[in-house]
Amino acid sequence: MAVVMDRTRKVAPPAARRAAWPALVTCTALLLAACGEKQEAKAPEPRPVRTVLASSRVANDAVTLTGTVEAQNEATYGFRIGGRIIERLVNVGDQVKPGQVLARLDPQDEQNAVRSAQAALSAANANLTQTRNQYERQRQLLARGFTPRAQYEQAEQAFLNARSQVEDAEARLQMAQDRLGFTDLKADSAGVVTRRRAEPGEVVQAGQAIVEVARQDGRDAVFDVPAQLLAAVPADPVVEVALASDPSVKATGRVREVAPQADPVTRTFRVRVGLIDAPEALRLGTTVTGRVVVDNGPVIEIPASALTRLNDKPAVWVVDGKSLTVALRPIEVLRFSPSTVTVADGLKPSEIVVTAGVQALHPGQKVRLLGAQL
């Protein structure tokens, strides 16, 4: 009986059980709702970005490049024979005149060659005199019938050989004298020495550079021009060249020569602009600026902050006006400046370009425009 009574006390009456059901159902619903909130991912908010509205314009801009002044014609002088330099008579910056001696080789060997050639010519002349006399005597005897024709023909052949030997000796003497003259290195035109390449005491080979001279028949302003800019320059532009340290010193010029091949490192083309009536202040080697107006056609300018990279090439983020999502677009840049970028290709007018926050975007991301700038 005691056991039965204990079990009876532990069992709740039916009325209490019915009262507990609503509370149990409520707790279960709350727990299920909480679990549903955790499982449902919260949608990310659109990222706020600043944008600009792309607009095209015709770019007739003045482009300025930096270059140097060089001579239109430069000559590198070297000896026509090898030898040891005993004297160099000019230095960098010296003015030279036509026929002026720039350097000398040791002439001892060439002088000996001249004396040897002179001696050979004297011997050839003596032999020629002897054979001529013998030939004349045989010719007279043959006319009288006192000598056989074979002996006459032998004397004639000896005379002809002797005359040929004289001509050969004269040519050898002339060559030896020319080589002696080649020991003096002379300028063939007026100019200014820009570089010396050898010093007294050096043994040089024939044709080795000894002195470089800038001839005084004109000056060029030389610039390294990008290929895109070169294509935009008019056919025969007038270039305004000014001294970099003093812009008031100016001269005008025209393109005289364009390198047919780009530099393998900078990928730019060397352009030489012939200066017209250049002032004396535009000396060789001075730094100058060249200004020319170019027609770039329709271009789009955007703030420099909009620029990013895609596969190591310039690109920008473009916003789709309907879905307000961004896409990375490669572009072709015509020109850079500290504040703007001139776009030649890759953008269209009225497209929305992101100008702030470009480093935190990814393709397809939704954005919120903070305001488009015209």
C-alpha positions in Angstrom: 0.0 0.0 0.0 2.9 2.4 0.8 4.4 1.9 -2.7 1.1 2.5 -4.4 0.5 5.7 -2.5 4.0 7.1 -3.4 3.4 6.5 -7.1 0.0 8.2 -6.8 1.6 11.4 -5.4 4.1 11.7 -8.3 1.5 11.6 -11.1 0.0 15.0 -11.9 -3.7 15.3 -12.1 -5.3 15.7 -15.6 -6.3 19.3 -15.0 -2.7 20.3 -14.4 -1.5 18.5 -17.5 -4.0 20.4 -19.6 -2.9 23.7 -18.1 0.8 23.0 -19.0 0.3 22.3 -22.7 -0.2 26.0 -23.9 3.1 27.0 -22.2 4.9 24.1 -23.7 3.6 25.0 -27.2 4.6 28.6 -26.8 8.2 27.8 -25.8 8.6 25.4 -28.7 7.4 28.0 -31.1 9.8 30.6 -29.7 12.7 28.1 -30.0 11.8 27.3 -33.6 11.6 31.0 -34.5 15.0 31.6 -33.0 16.6 28.8 -35.0 15.0 30.1 -38.2 16.5 33.5 -37.7 19.9 32.1 -37.3 19.6 29.9 -40.3 18.4 32.7 -42.6 21.5 34.7 -43.9 21.2 38.4 -43.7 21.5 40.1 -47.2 24.6 42.4 -47.5 23.9 46.1 -47.8 24.9 47.8 -51.1 28.4 49.4 -50.8 28.4 53.2 -51.1 30.7 54.5 -53.8 31.4 57.8 -55.5 31.1 57.9 -59.2 31.6 60.2 -62.2 29.6 60.3 -65.5 31.9 59.7 -68.5 31.7 62.3 -71.2 33.7 62.7 -74.4 35.3 65.7 -75.9 37.6 66.5 -78.8 41.1 66.8 -77.4 43.2 69.4 -79.0 45.8 69.6 -76.3 49.3 71.0 -76.1 51.7 68.3 -75.2 55.1 69.1 -73.6 58.1 66.7 -73.6 61.6 67.1 -72.3 64.6 66.5 -74.5 68.2 67.7 -75.2 70.0 69.7 -77.9 72.3 67.8 -80.2 74.1 68.5 -83.4 72.4 67.7 -86.6 75.5 66.0 -87.8 78.2 64.5 -85.7 81.5 63.0 -86.9 83.6 60.4 -85.2 87.2 60.7 -86.3 89.7 57.9 -86.4 93.0 57.2 -88.0 93.1 55.3 -91.3 96.1 53.3 -90.1 97.1 51.8 -86.8 99.8 53.0 -84.5 100.7 54.7 -81.2 99.3 58.1 -80.4 102.0 60.6 -79.6 99.8 63.8 -79.4 96.2 64.8 -79.0 95.8 68.5 -79.8 92.1 69.1 -78.9 89.9 68.8 -75.8 86.2 68.6 -75.2 84.6 72.0 -76.0 87.3 73.2 -78.4 86.3 74.8 -81.7 87.9 73.1 -84.7 88.4 74.3 -88.3 88.6 72.4 -91.6 92.1 70.9 -92.0 93.0 71.3 -88.3 95.1 68.5 -86.8 93.3 66.7 -84.0 95.8 64.0 -83.1 99.0 62.4 -84.3 100.5 59.0 -84.5 104.2 58.1 -84.2 105.4 58.6 -87.8 108.7 56.7 -87.6 107.6 53.5 -89.4 105.8 55.5 -92.1 108.8 57.8 -92.7 111.0 54.7 -93.1 108.5 53.3 -95.6 108.7 56.6 -97.6 112.5 56.5 -97.7 112.5 52.9 -98.8 110.0 53.7 -101.5 112.1 56.6 -102.7 115.2 54.4 -102.9 113.3 51.8 -104.9 112.1 54.5 -107.2 115.6 55.8 -107.7 116.8 52.3 -108.5 114.0 51.8 -110.9 114.7 55.0 -112.7 118.4 54.1 -113.1 117.5 50.7 -114.5 115.1 52.4 -116.9 117.8 54.8 -118.1 120.1 51.9 -118.8 117.6 49.8 -120.6 116.4 52.7 -122.6 119.9 53.4 -123.9 120.4 49.7 -124.7 117.0 49.7 -126.6 117.9 52.8 -128.6 121.3 51.3 -129.6 119.8 48.1 -130.7 117.1 49.9 -132.7 119.7 51.9 -134.6 121.8 48.8 -135.3 118.7 46.9 -136.5 117.9 49.6 -138.9 121.4 49.3 -140.4 121.3 45.5 -140.4 124.2 45.2 -137.8 122.2 43.2 -135.1 119.8 40.3 -135.2 116.1 41.0 -134.5 116.1 38.6 -131.6 118.6 40.8 -129.7 116.7 43.9 -130.5 113.4 42.3 -129.2 115.2 41.3 -126.0 116.4 44.9 -125.4 112.9 46.2 -126.1 111.4 43.8 -123.6 113.9 44.8 -121.0 113.1 48.5 -121.6 109.3 47.9 -121.2 109.9 45.9 -118.0 112.1 48.7 -116.5 109.4 51.3 -117.3 106.8 49.2 -115.6 109.0 48.9 -112.5 109.3 52.7 -112.4 105.5 53.1 -112.5 105.2 50.5 -109.7 107.9 52.3 -107.6 106.1 55.6 -108.1 102.8 54.1 -106.9 104.5 52.5 -103.9 106.1 55.9 -103.0 102.7 57.6 -103.3 101.1 55.0 -101.0 103.9 55.4 -98.5 103.5 59.2 -98.6 99.8 58.9 -98.1 100.3 56.6 -95.1 102.7 59.1 -93.7 100.0 61.8 -94.1 97.5 59.5 -92.3 99.5 59.8 -89.1 97.9 63.3 -88.8 94.2 63.1 -87.9 92.5 66.2 -89.4 89.0 67.7 -89.2 87.2 68.0 -92.5 84.7 70.6 -91.3 84.2 73.2 -88.6 82.6 72.0 -85.3 83.0 71.5 -81.6 84.7 68.6 -79.9 82.1 66.8 -77.9 84.1 63.7 -76.8 87.6 62.3 -76.8 88.0 58.5 -77.0 91.7 58.0 -76.8 94.8 59.4 -75.0 98.4 59.9 -76.0 100.4 56.7 -75.5 97.6 54.4 -76.6 98.1 52.0 -79.5 95.0 52.2 -81.6 93.7 50.2 -84.6 92.7 51.6 -88.0 89.2 53.1 -87.7 89.1 53.2 -83.9 87.3 56.3 -82.6 89.6 59.0 -81.3 87.6 62.3 -81.3 83.9 63.1 -81.7 83.0 66.5 -83.3 79.6 68.1 -83.6 79.5 69.9 -86.9 78.3 73.5 -87.0 75.7 73.1 -89.7 72.7 73.0 -87.4 71.2 71.9 -84.1 68.4 69.5 -83.3 66.2 69.1 -80.3 65.9 65.4 -79.6 62.9 63.9 -77.8 61.7 60.3 -76.9 58.0 60.2 -78.0 55.4 57.5 -77.1 53.9 55.7 -80.0 50.3 56.9 -79.2 51.4 60.5 -79.1 53.4 60.1 -82.3 50.3 58.9 -84.1 48.3 62.0 -82.9 50.8 64.6 -84.0 50.0 66.3 -87.3 52.0 65.5 -90.4 54.2 68.6 -90.3 53.9 70.1 -86.9 55.6 73.3 -85.7 57.3 72.5 -82.4 58.1 75.3 -79.9 61.3 74.6 -78.1 62.3 76.4 -74.9 65.3 76.2 -72.6 64.2 74.3 -69.5 66.1 76.6 -67.1 64.9 79.8 -68.8 61.6 79.4 -70.8 62.0 82.8 -72.3 64.8 81.4 -74.5 62.8 79.9 -77.4 63.1 78.7 -80.9 60.8 77.0 -83.4 61.5 73.8 -85.3 60.1 71.1 -87.5 60.3 67.4 -87.3 63.4 66.3 -89.3 63.7 62.7 -88.5 61.7 60.0 -86.7 63.4 56.7 -85.7 61.9 53.8 -87.7 62.2 51.4 -84.6 61.1 51.9 -81.0 63.6 51.7 -78.2 63.5 48.1 -76.9 63.4 49.3 -73.2 61.3 52.4 -73.2 59.2 51.6 -76.3 59.4 55.2 -77.4 60.6 56.6 -80.7 63.5 59.0 -81.0 62.4 62.2 -82.8 64.8 64.9 -84.0 63.4 68.4 -84.4 65.5 70.8 -86.5 65.8 74.2 -84.8 65.3 77.3 -86.9 67.5 80.3 -86.0 68.4 78.8 -82.6 69.8 81.3 -80.1 73.3 80.7 -78.7 71.8 79.9 -75.3 70.5 76.6 -76.8 73.9 75.0 -76.5 74.7 71.4 -77.2 73.6 69.1 -74.4 71.3 71.6 -72.7 67.9 70.4 -71.5 64.9 71.8 -73.4 61.1 71.4 -73.5 59.2 70.9 -76.7 55.5 71.9 -77.0 53.2 70.8 -79.8 49.5 70.9 -80.3 48.0 67.4 -81.0 44.6 66.3 -82.1 43.7 63.2 -80.1 40.1 63.0 -81.4 37.2 62.1 -79.1 38.6 61.2 -75.6 37.2 60.8 -72.1 38.8 62.2 -69.0 38.2 60.6 -65.6 39.7 61.3 -62.2 43.0 59.5 -61.5 41.5 57.9 -58.4 39.2 55.8 -60.7 42.2 53.9 -62.2 42.9 50.3 -61.1 44.6 47.3 -62.8 43.4 44.1 -64.5 46.1 41.6 -65.6 48.7 44.4 -65.1 46.8 46.7 -67.5 44.8 49.9 -66.7 41.1 49.3 -65.8 38.1 51.0 -64.1 35.0 49.9 -62.3 31.8 50.6 -64.4 28.3 50.6 -62.7 25.3 49.1 -64.5 22.6 51.8 -64.2 19.8 49.2 -64.0 21.1 46.6 -61.6 23.5 48.9 -59.8 26.2 46.3 -59.9 29.9 46.9 -60.9 32.1 45.3 -63.5 35.8 45.7 -64.1 36.5 47.2 -67.5 40.0 47.3 -69.2 40.8 50.7 -70.8 43.5 52.2 -73.1 45.1 55.2 -71.5 46.2 58.0 -73.8 47.9 60.3 -71.2 48.4 60.5 -67.4 48.4 63.6 -65.2 48.5 64.0 -61.5 44.7 64.5 -61.2 43.2 63.0 -64.4 43.5 60.2 -66.8 42.8 60.6 -70.5 41.1 57.5 -71.9 41.5 56.7 -75.6 39.4 53.5 -75.7 37.4 51.3 -73.4 34.8 53.7 -72.1 31.6 55.2 -73.7 29.9 58.5 -73.0 27.3 58.4 -70.2 28.8 55.4 -68.5 29.1 55.5 -64.7 32.6 55.1 -63.4 33.5 54.5 -59.8 36.0 57.1 -58.5 36.2 56.2 -54.8 36.3 52.8 -53.1 37.7 51.0 -56.1 40.0 48.8 -54.0 37.2 47.2 -52.0 34.9 46.1 -54.9 34.5 42.8 -56.6 32.7 41.9 -59.9 28.9 41.8 -59.6 28.8 43.6 -56.3 25.8 45.8 -55.7 26.6 49.4 -54.9 24.8 52.6 -53.7 25.7 55.7 -55.6 26.7 58.7 -53.4 26.3 61.0 -56.3 27.4 61.2 -59.9 29.6 64.0 -61.0 29.4 65.5 -64.5 
